[in-house]
Amino acid sequence: MINVGPRCRIILDNDWAGDPDGLIGLAHHALSPANRIIAVTSSLTNPMFGPPDGMAREGADLAEDLLRVLKLPDLAPVHAGSDAPFTGQPRNTAAAQAIVDAVRAGAIADMPTVLVCAGPLTNVADALLLEPDIAASFTLAWVGGAAANEDEYNYHTDPAAARFVLDNQQLAVWQFPMETYRQVVISVAQLDYSLRNAGAGGAWLWERFNSLKVPDFVKFGPLWCLGDSAPLVVTGLDDVTSRFEETGSSPSRRTYTSVDSRLIIADFFARLQLHSHAG
């Protein structure tokens, strides 16, 4: 197989106990040789998934279990954050401290550090409040926000955290808003077939989708959004076939307006299949 070398260090933050598309993104990043995961952190979930108490820890357990099933060497531990939204007061959670430590370690490395957050920005806000000086040492790739931010899931789950993080003028931000991340879509039939035929990792993910508990008013259609995988174009893949608008260069501020959905989805299932055959 063609040897692909790492090009960036990755911190992954998400509400892993929420929509399982986040776990697809975790598996994709873990299987991608172009990045090196240095920390994984778990955040609170939206109340639509049930009472929030214990959900950050539950998400951390799910992420750890998936990484165990994939049987990849030298994987970073998973740290849970708070189950409560950002308060504006310092909280030294395990997740916040893990982000601080990973960014500081990355500052002396020979590759850039990208913090991929595909959920609420709670843990990122807690880390930046604990140690403001780390803001200039990493790029935030955030799946969230929209033209009307209040209506978007990740923003709405913790708007105070989103405002605190995005207002930081020392922080480079590459944003994948709702209008963009919803482009990463797959048919339920393809998702079902592809996961069930991709070894232990695929079977584990298939079970997460089929056991997802949601309110009765949520009705599933024939498509499933895998929007949490959108940042793969700036980590494990390349954004040469994507488009973005640049609003600042120091620090970098980008809003991605399109991503190559075919590339992202095809690469994930190819890597999952290759990994299942190798195991």
Backbone torsions as a table, in degrees:
resi	resn	phi	psi	omega
1	MET	NA	142.9	179.6
2	ILE	-59.2	132.0	-177.4
3	ASN	-82.2	116.4	178.0
4	VAL	-106.6	122.7	-177.9
5	GLY	-89.8	155.6	178.7
6	PRO	-68.6	146.8	-179.9
7	ARG	-129.0	-9.3	177.6
8	CYS	-154.7	156.1	175.1
9	ARG	-98.4	136.9	-170.3
10	ILE	-121.4	131.8	165.1
11	ILE	-107.9	127.3	-178.6
12	LEU	-109.8	124.7	179.0
13	ASP	-128.6	133.3	-179.0
14	ASN	-165.1	164.9	171.4
15	ASP	-90.6	79.9	-170.0
16	TRP	-62.6	-20.0	179.2
17	ALA	-88.9	5.2	177.6
18	GLY	-94.0	-135.2	178.9
19	ASP	-58.0	126.8	-175.8
20	PRO	-68.8	-1.3	174.5
21	ASP	-63.5	-23.5	175.1
22	GLY	-64.8	-36.5	178.7
23	LEU	-70.3	-30.9	171.5
24	ILE	-60.7	-45.9	179.0
25	GLY	-61.5	-39.3	178.2
26	LEU	-63.2	-47.1	179.3
27	ALA	-61.5	-41.2	-179.5
28	HIS	-62.5	-47.5	178.6
29	HIS	-62.2	-40.9	-178.0
30	ALA	-65.6	-29.5	-178.4
31	LEU	-91.3	-2.7	-174.8
32	SER	-93.4	117.6	-178.4
33	PRO	-72.4	-12.6	-177.5
34	ALA	-79.8	-5.6	175.5
35	ASN	-132.9	163.9	179.9
36	ARG	-127.4	113.8	-179.3
37	ILE	-75.8	125.2	-178.9
38	ILE	-112.5	-13.5	176.9
39	ALA	-163.9	148.7	174.7
40	VAL	-131.7	130.0	-179.0
41	THR	-130.2	150.1	-174.3
42	SER	-119.2	133.0	-176.3
43	SER	-111.9	175.3	176.1
44	LEU	-64.0	159.8	175.8
45	THR	-109.4	161.2	174.4
46	ASN	-66.0	143.3	180.0
47	PRO	-57.0	-15.3	178.4
48	MET	-62.6	-20.5	178.8
49	PHE	-93.0	11.3	177.9
50	GLY	111.2	177.2	179.3
51	PRO	-53.6	133.2	-172.6
52	PRO	-72.7	-19.6	-176.3
53	ASP	-58.5	124.8	178.2
54	GLY	85.0	-3.9	-174.9
55	MET	-74.3	-31.9	176.3
56	ALA	-64.4	-42.2	177.2
57	ARG	-67.0	-41.0	177.2
58	GLU	-60.9	-40.3	177.3
59	GLY	-63.5	-40.7	177.6
60	ALA	-62.3	-40.0	178.7
61	ASP	-64.1	-40.3	178.2
62	LEU	-63.8	-44.6	179.9
63	ALA	-62.5	-43.0	178.4
64	GLU	-62.7	-40.6	-179.1
65	ASP	-65.3	-41.8	178.4
66	LEU	-62.4	-46.0	-179.7
67	LEU	-63.9	-34.1	176.4
68	ARG	-65.7	-43.4	-179.4
69	VAL	-64.1	-35.9	179.7
70	LEU	-71.2	-18.6	175.9
71	LYS	55.0	48.3	178.0
72	LEU	-96.5	141.5	-177.1
73	PRO	-78.2	154.1	170.8
74	ASP	55.3	44.5	179.1
75	LEU	-86.6	146.5	-178.3
76	ALA	-71.9	147.7	175.3
77	PRO	-69.3	162.4	-179.3
78	VAL	-108.6	132.1	-176.7
79	HIS	-119.1	135.1	-179.2
80	ALA	-91.4	144.2	174.9
81	GLY	-99.2	-158.6	-178.6
82	SER	-82.3	151.9	174.0
83	ASP	-87.0	-2.5	-179.1
84	ALA	-109.0	148.1	178.2
85	PRO	-61.0	167.3	-179.9
86	PHE	-59.3	133.2	-176.2
87	THR	-105.0	-14.5	-173.2
88	GLY	84.9	-1.6	176.4
89	GLN	-110.3	143.4	-178.1
90	PRO	-57.3	132.6	176.4
91	ARG	-134.3	113.0	-177.9
92	ASN	-88.1	68.8	178.2
93	THR	-77.2	163.0	178.1
94	ALA	-60.7	-37.3	-180.0
95	ALA	-67.5	-46.5	-179.5
96	ALA	-61.2	-43.2	-179.9
97	GLN	-67.4	-36.4	177.9
98	ALA	-63.5	-39.7	177.3
99	ILE	-64.1	-46.1	178.9
100	VAL	-58.4	-48.7	-177.7
101	ASP	-63.9	-40.7	-178.6
102	ALA	-67.9	-40.9	178.8
103	VAL	-64.1	-43.9	-179.7
104	ARG	-63.5	-40.0	177.5
105	ALA	-66.4	-37.3	179.8
106	GLY	-70.1	-23.0	-177.0
107	ALA	-66.1	-22.2	180.0
108	ILE	-106.4	8.6	179.9
109	ALA	-88.9	171.6	-177.5
110	ASP	-95.6	11.9	178.4
111	MET	-132.2	148.9	177.4
112	PRO	-66.8	154.5	177.4
113	THR	-105.7	126.9	178.0
114	VAL	-118.3	125.0	174.2
115	LEU	-97.4	110.1	-179.7
116	VAL	-93.6	111.1	176.9
117	CYS	-113.5	117.2	179.3
118	ALA	-116.1	32.0	177.5
119	GLY	-147.0	-158.6	175.8
120	PRO	-64.3	152.2	-174.4
121	LEU	-88.2	23.4	-174.8
122	THR	-58.4	-52.3	-177.5
123	ASN	-66.5	-35.1	178.1
124	VAL	-65.5	-43.6	178.7
125	ALA	-62.8	-43.9	178.8
126	ASP	-60.7	-40.4	180.0
127	ALA	-66.8	-43.2	-179.3
128	LEU	-68.8	-30.9	176.6
129	LEU	-72.2	-36.5	177.5
130	LEU	-66.1	-46.8	-174.8
131	GLU	-136.4	82.4	-176.2
132	PRO	-58.0	-26.3	-174.5
133	ASP	-68.8	-14.4	-178.8
134	ILE	-76.0	-12.5	-172.7
135	ALA	-57.9	-33.8	-176.8
136	ALA	-82.9	-0.1	-172.5
137	SER	-107.7	4.5	177.5
138	PHE	-150.7	164.3	173.9
139	THR	-109.4	131.5	175.9
140	LEU	-91.9	121.3	171.1
141	ALA	-105.0	105.5	-172.1
142	TRP	-111.9	128.2	171.7
143	VAL	-91.3	101.8	-177.9
144	GLY	166.9	172.5	-177.7
145	GLY	78.5	168.8	-179.6
146	ALA	-168.3	178.6	176.0
147	ALA	-57.2	-36.6	172.9
148	ALA	-117.0	89.7	-170.2
149	ASN	-55.9	-34.7	-175.0
150	GLU	-62.0	-20.4	-177.1
151	ASP	-94.5	-1.8	-175.9
152	GLU	-97.2	137.2	-170.1
153	TYR	-55.9	-54.4	-173.6
154	ASN	-67.3	-36.0	176.0
155	TYR	-68.3	-46.4	-174.1
156	HIS	-67.3	-29.4	-179.4
157	THR	-63.0	-34.3	177.0
158	ASP	-151.6	75.5	-177.1
159	PRO	-63.0	-32.1	179.4
160	ALA	-63.9	-40.6	177.7
161	ALA	-65.0	-42.6	179.8
162	ALA	-60.9	-45.4	-179.9
163	ARG	-63.8	-42.4	-178.6
164	PHE	-62.7	-44.6	-177.1
165	VAL	-71.3	-49.2	-175.1
166	LEU	-69.4	-21.7	177.9
167	ASP	-81.3	-6.6	-178.7
168	ASN	-73.3	113.5	-174.2
169	GLN	-79.7	-3.7	177.4
170	GLN	-96.4	-5.7	-171.1
171	LEU	-100.9	128.4	172.2
172	ALA	-78.9	130.9	-176.4
173	VAL	-130.1	125.4	171.1
174	TRP	-113.1	108.7	-171.3
175	GLN	-101.7	137.9	174.8
176	PHE	-116.6	88.1	-174.5
177	PRO	-72.8	172.3	-176.1
178	MET	-53.9	-41.5	-178.4
179	GLU	-61.9	-23.6	-179.6
180	THR	-95.8	-48.7	-175.1
181	TYR	-67.2	-22.1	176.2
182	ARG	-72.3	-7.0	174.3
183	GLN	-73.3	-21.8	-179.0
184	VAL	-85.4	90.5	-171.2
185	VAL	-132.7	148.0	-178.7
186	ILE	-137.5	151.5	175.3
187	SER	-73.2	147.6	178.0
188	VAL	-60.7	-35.9	179.0
189	ALA	-63.1	-45.2	179.3
190	GLN	-67.1	-39.6	178.4
191	LEU	-60.9	-47.5	-179.3
192	ASP	-60.5	-53.0	-177.1
193	TYR	-62.8	-45.5	-174.1
194	SER	-68.0	-38.1	179.9
195	LEU	-71.3	-42.5	-176.0
196	ARG	-68.3	-15.5	-178.3
197	ASN	-115.1	32.2	-177.4
198	ALA	-132.6	44.3	172.6
199	GLY	70.6	-164.0	-175.1
200	ALA	-64.1	-39.9	179.2
201	GLY	-64.2	-43.0	178.2
202	GLY	-64.5	-41.8	179.4
203	ALA	-63.8	-40.0	178.4
204	TRP	-61.6	-46.0	179.5
205	LEU	-65.9	-40.4	178.8
206	TRP	-57.8	-41.0	179.8
207	GLU	-65.6	-35.4	178.8
208	ARG	-64.4	-40.5	179.1
209	PHE	-68.3	-39.0	-175.0
210	ASN	-82.3	-10.1	177.8
211	SER	-112.7	10.5	-177.4
212	LEU	-64.5	128.7	178.9
213	LYS	-99.7	120.6	179.3
214	VAL	-134.8	161.8	178.3
215	PRO	-59.7	156.2	-177.8
216	ASP	-60.2	-27.4	-176.9
217	PHE	-75.4	-12.0	178.4
218	VAL	-84.1	117.5	179.8
219	LYS	-114.7	130.3	-178.3
220	PHE	-84.3	140.2	176.2
221	GLY	-105.5	-165.4	-175.8
222	PRO	-80.9	-4.6	-178.9
223	LEU	-120.5	154.1	175.1
224	TRP	-133.0	130.2	179.1
225	CYS	-82.3	128.8	174.2
226	LEU	-108.2	43.9	-173.2
227	GLY	-60.2	-26.4	-179.1
228	ASP	-68.1	-10.5	177.3
229	SER	-89.2	-4.9	-177.3
230	ALA	-54.0	-40.5	-178.0
231	PRO	-66.8	-6.5	176.3
232	LEU	-57.9	-23.0	-179.9
233	VAL	-69.6	-15.2	177.5
234	VAL	-113.8	4.1	178.9
235	THR	-124.0	-82.2	-174.2
236	GLY	-77.9	-14.9	-179.1
237	LEU	-121.0	-129.2	179.4
238	ASP	-158.7	148.2	-177.2
239	ASP	-95.7	20.9	-178.3
240	VAL	-61.9	-27.1	179.2
241	THR	-104.0	11.8	176.8
242	SER	-108.3	170.9	179.2
243	ARG	-130.8	145.5	177.5
244	PHE	-147.8	158.8	174.5
245	GLU	-108.3	129.5	-178.8
246	GLU	-100.2	125.7	179.8
247	THR	-114.3	-1.8	177.9
248	GLY	-166.3	152.1	-178.5
249	SER	-118.5	-16.3	-179.3
250	SER	-144.8	90.0	0.2
251	PRO	-79.1	166.5	-178.5
252	SER	-66.9	129.9	173.8
253	ARG	-127.4	115.3	-179.6
254	ARG	-126.5	146.4	168.6
255	THR	-122.2	113.8	-179.8
256	TYR	-76.2	126.5	-178.3
257	THR	-100.9	-17.1	174.7
258	SER	-155.2	146.2	174.7
259	VAL	-131.7	157.0	-176.6
260	ASP	-84.0	89.7	-177.0
261	SER	-60.4	-42.1	-179.4
262	ARG	-59.9	-44.6	-179.8
263	LEU	-61.2	-46.9	-177.3
264	ILE	-61.8	-51.2	-175.1
265	ILE	-68.4	-42.6	180.0
266	ALA	-63.9	-41.6	-179.4
267	ASP	-64.8	-40.8	-178.9
268	PHE	-61.5	-51.1	-175.9
269	PHE	-70.5	-29.6	174.6
270	ALA	-65.8	-43.2	-179.7
271	ARG	-67.8	-38.3	178.5
272	LEU	-64.5	-41.3	178.4
273	GLN	-66.6	-46.0	179.5
274	LEU	-60.2	-40.7	-179.2
275	HIS	-66.3	-39.7	-179.6
276	SER	-66.3	-36.6	179.5
277	HIS	-72.4	-34.7	-179.5
278	ALA	-69.5	-28.9	-178.1
279	GLY	-82.4	NA	NA
